[in-house]
Amino acid sequence: MNRNQFYLRYYGGSRGKFGHEFIEFVIKPNGHFMYINNSHYKNDTVIKRKGYLSATAIQAFKDMVKDSNILTEDDSKWPEPDYKGKQELEICMDGQHVSFTCCKLFSVSDCENSRLLLKDPDGLRALYYLAQDLKCLVFAIMSVHFKIKPI
């Protein structure tokens, strides 16, 4: 992948009472954007949306990644995925390729609780906040460009 190209993939999901529920979004180097939200709560169907992002939107994602310093983190001391679910984050940016996998983080206190078990609550906190920021931007893009439920 070219040094200037950007790729990002986020997945957060779990298997439970309502089956396999997850959110996933991908930004490819050509700006292609894909969003999938699978929830069976109240018999919801899978929501899939595709489109292309502008250079400005892609830059906003890049800035979030840079500001988070996530590219310097290592997930070897993070909690493994468990029955509650898992999160995955894959980023290719500035010639670096990182891929993280850990248990699903429901709140920042989950990061603090990892201090008792592991040695890297700060890295886990960086992942938690970056994932929240990325999801907020994705939801904003989705609400501007797609009507999920008609009025």
Phi, psi and omega in degrees: 000136179303144182302328183272353182281155184230131176224136178217135175223129176235138175223133173222120183203170179205163174243128182201213184306325183257017179088205181276109179246136182201163169234138179215139172218149184226136171240118182267163182303332180275005179091358179295131183241133178228135180231131177226131176230115182247110178224133178256007178297129184054036177059033175297156177256170179290133176258122178234131177223142179227154177181190177237140179262147176286165177299325179294317179295317178297321178298324177298318177295316179301316180298319177299316181296313180299314182296333182282341185060024182293335182294343180265357185276164179225126184271009183295338180255011181270155179297137179290156174305146182221194183296338179286334179138189179212161174234142175228139176222124178235131182223133169241119185198139177052040178078002179253148175229117178235149178219126182240143173220134177203179177294162180289130179259118182267336180203168180294336178293334174298326178292317180294321180295336179291342179301325181290327185264323188230185186246011186226061178292332181292318177295320178294322177296320178299318177296315182301309182292322177296316179300319178296316180296315179298315180297321178298316179294318178298315180296324177295315178299317180297317184289332179284320189258343182225140170266110180288315177234117181299150180283000000 
